[in-house]
């Protein structure tokens, strides 16, 4: 087995001592670098992954992926990945720029360092903290809807079982544990998760994966009468006829059917929300008190457990705006 193959078998990134333990000599390591079969991510670290890969960038800094960066690398539901989240041991030193191992790390909007206890280093891989540790970071640091989406994904796909989920809930700060009541393991996509959370935050009653008489399920039913199917082109491009048939069933079962695209959920949520409000008004269904308050100019009351998350969401929004100016 070649040095490059050994590195690949170790996940694409390896420390020098791992390679030496498998018979690599200094001359072999020099040869694999000169041949371009591998690159040095950092002094004493070798990788066969592309230099821009987030895993390489985190190792080059001197740590491992955490938070949203780790979730995204694992294929999780992430709304944004514009910031590299890196976990560094509290005694970490000699931090380097994620794009250049010869430059010292300087403050940057695109890289966020998380100083973690050394115990985290005993879990996870050479390039990422353990899944539960990454999820903990997301729940504590990120806006509520993004934290819920990450947990929805972890439970829906089974990468986090019920026992580990409960352990994570117990490990969270007390103010954040209420997120348990917002997570739904039946959720099937990121836009569906975001839509459910946003409707609930607006005061709507939401049921998920509601069965129809045909044996199919509608993604969301809002306030008992608006049936919502959240479409993403990737999963619905070849199901036009089936989707239209489901729309007919939703109407036959006396619900107002709506099929917003994932893009609408991501970028035009106000219009989606407005469509639901109009559908409710047309059916004579009372609007949630929160919506009535906003129309009357009153300040929306926020449950105490969500205040921390909403403050973080505002901080992220301001951060994005500042970056565009």
VENPE-V835051 format. One record per backbone hydrogen bond with DSSP energy under -0.5 kcal/mol. NH is the residue of the N-H (numbers start at 1). CO is the residue of the C=O. Records with the same first field share a line. If there is no record, write none. Layout:
BEGIN
NH->CO + CO
END
This chain:
BEGIN
6->2
7->3
8->4
9->5
10->6 + 7
11->8
12->7
14->46
16->44
18->15
19->15
20->16
21->17
22->18 + 19
23->20
24->19
29->25
30->26
31->27
32->28
33->29
34->30
35->31
36->33
37->32
38->32
39->47
41->39 + 45
42->45
45->42
46->14
47->39
48->12
49->12
53->50
56->53
57->53
58->54
59->55
60->56
61->57
62->58
63->58
64->87
65->127
66->85
69->66
70->66
71->67
72->68
73->69
74->70
75->72
76->71
78->76
84->110
85->83
86->84 + 112
87->64
88->114
90->116
92->89
96->61
97->100 + 103
100->97
103->100
105->95
108->111
111->108
112->84
114->86
115->113
116->88 + 114
120->117
121->118
122->119
123->120
125->128
129->65
134->130
135->131
136->132
137->133
138->134
139->135
140->136
141->137
142->138
146->143
147->143
148->144
149->145
150->146
151->147
152->148
153->149
154->150
155->151
156->152
157->153
158->154
159->154
160->154
165->161
166->162
167->163
168->164
169->165
170->166
171->167
172->168
176->173
177->173 + 174
179->176
180->177
181->178
182->179
183->179 + 180
187->184
193->189
194->190
195->191
196->192
197->193
198->194
199->195
200->196
201->197
202->198
203->200
204->199
206->204
207->221
209->219
210->218
212->216
215->212
218->210
220->228
221->207
222->226
223->205 + 221
225->222
226->222
227->225 + 256
228->220 + 226
229->258
230->228
231->229 + 260
235->232
236->232
237->233
239->236
243->239
244->240
245->241
246->242
247->243
248->244
249->245
250->246
251->247
252->248
253->249
254->251
255->250
256->225
257->255
258->227
262->231
265->261
266->262
267->263
268->264
271->268
272->268
273->269
274->270
275->271
276->272
277->273
278->274
279->275
280->276
281->277
282->278
283->279
284->281
285->280
291->288
292->288
293->289
294->290
295->291
296->292
297->294
298->293
306->303
307->303 + 304
308->304
310->306
311->307
312->308
313->309
314->310
315->311
316->312
317->313
318->314
319->315
320->316
321->317
322->318
323->319
324->320 + 321
325->321 + 322
END
